[in-house]
Amino acid sequence: MSDNPFAAVLADESAVREVIGSPMDLAAKKAIPKLDKYCRELIRRSPFLTIGTANANGKADVSPRGDQPGFVLILDDNTIFLPERPGNNRVDTLVNITENPNVGLLFLVPGYDETLRVNGRATVVKDEALLERCAVNGKVPKIGVMVAVEEAYLHCAKAFRRSKLWDPASRQDRSEMPSLGKIILDQTAEANKPPADDEVKVVDEYIEDNYRNELY
């Protein structure tokens, strides 16, 4: 008897293909081995991306990166550079890259339903000349991620059409959930010891101060 609780697990590509079918010819061919003029333009327009990494054991992570459009430097058709802005110092993405260079990036452009997917191999670098080019308000990032592009392609709009992500009518009221500080304190509290209101206030004020003063 199987230990898997699911009724039918599709364990390999052939099993998946039997259900889903094969991609149409254009979808199979659309991946290109470098950045063309369209990829470059989308990267220049993008203020936000997600980067997927995995450690040496294959444990995966996806992290957001955001700044003003053009924050990702295009060095040539097969090389891009991402500045590492101040964060919470967990550096999950950077540590993963030191163990496993394979990365996947998804570039978003506000108002565009299509996205750009870029796959390649990354390295964590400290190149002063490149970092200087990424300075904002006189603040130079300490480190960055170099990506050697191996594959790039446009992803269709279906996910965005379904989700209505850019539709103002889809915006939700943030006040319907607790603050970030309250959520984290609840998640990390000892059993049956909810955080006090004054403790939540202190953490929320710290988070807002960090947003104001530590974006760069």
N, C-alpha and C positions, 0 to 999 in steps of 0.2 A: 504494500500500500504506500502511495506517495505521501511525503510529508508536506507537499505543497498544497495550500488551502484553496487554490484557484482551480476551477473546473478544467480549463484548457490553457496550458502555457505553450506559446509558440517559441520554440527553443532555438531556432536557427533561421537564416534568411529565407530558405526555401519554404518553410512553414508560413512565414509572414507573407511571402509573395503569393502563396496559394490563396490567401484570403484577400490581400490588397490588390494584387496584380502588378504588372510592370509599369514603370513610368513611360509617359509618352516620349518620343524621340527627342523633342526639343528640351524637355526637362532633364533628360540624361546627358545631353551635350552642353548644357548652358554653363557648367563650371569651367572656368578658364584658369590657366596657371600663373596669371599675373594680374595686376591692376590695369585695366584699360581706362579710357577717358571717362567713362560713365562711373566706374568704381571710384576713381579719384575724385570726381565731382561730388559724389554722395558722401565720401569721407570728409571732404572740405565743408560740406553743409551740416554734418552731424554734430550735435552737441552732447550726444549720449550714446553709450555702447554698453554691452555686457560682454564679459570675457569669461569663458569656461576653461577650467584647468583641472588637472587631476594629479595626485601625488604618485610616488613610486609604486604604491599598492593599488592604484586605480581609483582611490576615493576621490569623488568629483566635487567641484565647487563652481558656482557662478557668481561673479561679482560685478556690480555696476561701476561705470566710470562716466563722469560728466563734467563738462566745462563749456566755454563758448565755442561756437563752430570754428573748426580749424585747429582745435587743440591737439589733434593727432597729426604728427608731422609725416608727410609722405616724402621719403628720401629718394626712392626710385620705384620702378614698377613692381618690385618684389620686396620692398622694405618699408615698414612704417615704425614710428616711435611713439610710445604712449608715456607721457610724464606721469609720475606717481605723486599725486597730491596728498596733503596730510589727511590721515584717517584715524582709525582707532588703534593702529599699530599691531593689529592681529597679523597682517601681511600674509594671509592665507594664499592669495594668488601668487605672490612673489616666491614664497617657500615652495609651493607646488612646482613652479617653473624651474627652480633649481634642481628638482628631483625628476621632473618629466616635462620636456620642452613643448609638447604638443598642446596647442591652444586653438580655441574657436571663438571668433568675435562676431557679434551681431550689432550692426550700426543702425540707429534709428534717426530719422529726420522728422521733426514735428510737422504734421500735415501730410506726410507721405505715408501711404498704406504699404508700400513696398519697403523691404529692408535689404541690407547688404550683408551677406555672410562671407567671412574671411577665415580661412583655416591655415595654419602654418606652424612654425617652430619658433619659440620665444627664448630670449635670454634676458636676464636682469643686468642692466649696465649702469655705470656711472661715468657718463661722457660729458665733461664740463661744457663743451661747445654746444652740444645738443640741448643740454639742460638750460643753458642761458637763453636759447631760443624759445624756451617754454615758460620764461619768467612772466609772472603777472603781478602788477603793483609792486615791482621791485623784488618779489620773492621768487627765488629759483628753487625748483624741486630738487630734492636730494638724490633722486634715483629715477630710473625709467625702465620701460620694457621695450625691447627691440623685437619686432616680429618679422621673420622671413616668410613672406607670403608664398604659399604653395597652391592655394585654391581660392577662387573668389567667384561669387555668383549672386544674382538678385533673387530674393525670395518673394513669392507672389503675395497678394494683398488679402488672402482669405482670412487669416487670423485677425487682422485688423478690422476687416469688414464685419466679421462675426462679433468681435468684442466692442466695436464702435469706440475704440480707444480715444480717438481725437474728437469725438462728438461731444460738444459742451453739455448736451443733455445726459451724457453718461457719467458726468462728474458726481462723485459721492461726497456726502457730508463727513469730513474728517472728525467732527465733534461727536459722531455717533460711537466712536471707540475711544478708550483712554489715551492719554499722552504716551509718548515713547518711554519716558522715564517710568511712568506707572506700570506699563507692560513689562519692562525689563525687571523692575523690582519685584513684581508679582512672580515672574518666571524664575527668579533666582532666590526667592524667599524660602526660609525653612518652613516645613509643614505647619499649617495652622498659625502662621505668624505673618499676616499681611502687613505691608509697609504702612507706616504712619503718614498722614497727610503732609506733615512738615518735611518728612524725608523725601516724598515725591516732589514737593515744591523745590527742594534744594537740587535734586537731580535734573528736573526740568529746566531750572534756571541755568545750570551748568551746561546742558545741551544747547540751549539757545545762545549762550555766550560763546560756546565753541563754534556754532554756526556763524556768528557775527565776526569772530576774530581769527578763526583757524581754517578758513576755506583754502588758503594758499600758504 
